[in-house]
Structure formats: structure tokens, C-alpha cells
Amino acid sequence: MVKVVLRGPLVSVFNSNEFLVKGGSSLISTLSKIDKREIIVSDGRIKPGYLILINGTDFRLLKKDVLEDSDTVDIIPINHGG
């Protein structure tokens, strides 16, 4: 199972800090399975304001299309104040 770990205020929004999702799907598909309210993913894209790490590496730097059961996905909201 792919472990999806939520950080910061996402924990209270999703009422959990961790989800297990069956591997073999794309990152977008995997996140869509837990994000029914389209907080992180909308229209097949990850919304701005989130750092998404796959096994500790920014997903944009990877050439990985399919998540394996051993992968860990961390979702970190990037909050700005002013």
C-alpha cells in the first residue's frame, strides 16, 4: 500500500494524518482517492500551495508515473502569512 502522510492543517481537514492506498496508480489518481472535496487535486492537477514528496523527493523532479506499494507520499501545505 502507498502511504500518504498529511502535514500541518491538512490533518484537521481530513481528520487523519495518514492514509493507505493501493499502489499501481498515478500520483493524481492516488491523491484523488482520498481527496473527495478537491482540496489538493482539482481537474486532474495538483493545486498550488502544496509540496508533494515521494519517498522524500519533490514529485516534479521524478520521472515516476506509477506509485508502488512501498512508496510514501508526504503532502505539506505551504502557508504564507503577511
PyMOL commands that set and color helices and strands:
alter all, ss='L'
color gray80, all
select helices_A, chain A and resi 10-14+27-34+59-61
alter helices_A, ss='H'
color red, helices_A
select strands_A, chain A and resi 2-6+18-21+41-42+45-46+50-54+57-58+72-77
alter strands_A, ss='S'
color yellow, strands_A
deselect
rebuild
show_as cartoon
